[in-house]
Amino acid sequence: MTRYRWLNAKRLASTYAGTALVIALLQTTILAQQSELPRSKQFAPLAKKVDAPVVLCIDDKPSAGRQPSAQAYAKAAANGYRSVLTLRSAKDGVDLTAERLLVEQNRLRYFDIPAAAKLPRRAQVDEFLKLARDPANHPMLINCAFAERVAPLMMMFRIIEQDWSEEKALEEASLSGLKRNQLKAFAQEYLGSLKETRPKPAPTP
C-alpha cells in the first residue's frame, strides 16, 4: 500500500454525487492523514516536522456538482486543515477566483500552481516544495484534476524532504499512469539542477 492515496471521483461517481461525493472524499483523506501518512524528516531551517500533503483528485471533467463546495471546505477546516493547494486551471472548468473565496471564507490558506502539462517546470516544483515545507500550511489538501499532475511533485517531495530512495518514489509516482522513464528523467534532471546551484563550501585556510 502506498503512503498516500490517489483519489479519483470517477470511480465513485456511480455511488456518490455532488457535495456528498466531495465530503466523502475529504473524510477519506482525513483518515489517511491521521493513520497512514508518514512524518517527514526535519527541515533544516525549521523546528517542526510536517506531514506529506493529502491528495484529492476530482473528476477530470469537473462539473458544478463535483466541485468542492463551501460545505466541503468548512468540513476540511473543522477537521484541522490549514491550507488548500490547487493544481487546476481555468481550462479545467474551474473558477479559481470563486474557489479562492470559498477557501478563504473558511479561514484556510489558498495557493494555486496551475499545471497545464504533466511534467511541471522547475519553478513550479520549487514553489510546491516551498509551500509543502512550511508547517503553517499543514495539514495541506491538494486539489487536482489529474493524478499525473501531482505525481512528479510528490515524487520530488518524497526524495528531497522525506529521504525516500529514487526507486521507491518512482514506484509510487508511476501509479498515476506516467511512464517510469519519463519520471526518472524528470527526477534526475531536477536533482541534477539542485546540485549545480548548491553553494560550494568555502576553502579551508
DAGI-V75501 format. One record per pair of residues at least 24 apart in sequence whose C-alpha atoms are under 7 Angstrom apart, sorted by the first residue. I is the first residue (numbers start at 1). J is the second residue. If there is no record, write none. Layout:
# DAGI-V75501
i = (I,I)
j = (J,J)
This chain:
# DAGI-V75501
i = (2,3,3,4,4,5,6,6,6,6,7,7,8,8,8,9,9,9,10,18,18,19,19,19,19,22,22,22,23,26,29,40,40,41,41,48,49,50,50,51,51,53,53,53,53,54,54,54,55,55,55,56,56,56,57,57,57,57,57,58,58,59,60,60,61,62,70,73,73,74,77,77,80,81,81,81,82,82,82,82,82,82,83,83,83,83,83,83,83,83,84,84,84,84,84,84,84,85,85,85,85,85,85,86,86,86,86,86,86,87,87,87,87,87,87,88,88,88,88,89,115,118,118,119,119,122,125,129,147,148,148,148,151,152,156)
j = (172,36,37,32,37,55,55,56,57,147,56,57,57,58,59,57,58,59,59,65,66,65,66,68,69,66,68,72,72,76,54,161,162,161,162,135,135,135,138,138,139,139,140,141,142,140,141,142,141,142,143,142,143,144,143,144,145,146,147,144,145,145,145,146,92,93,102,103,106,106,106,108,139,138,139,140,108,109,137,138,139,140,108,109,110,137,138,139,140,141,108,109,110,111,140,141,142,110,111,112,141,142,143,111,112,113,142,143,144,112,113,114,115,143,144,114,115,144,145,114,149,148,149,149,152,190,153,157,176,176,177,178,176,183,187)
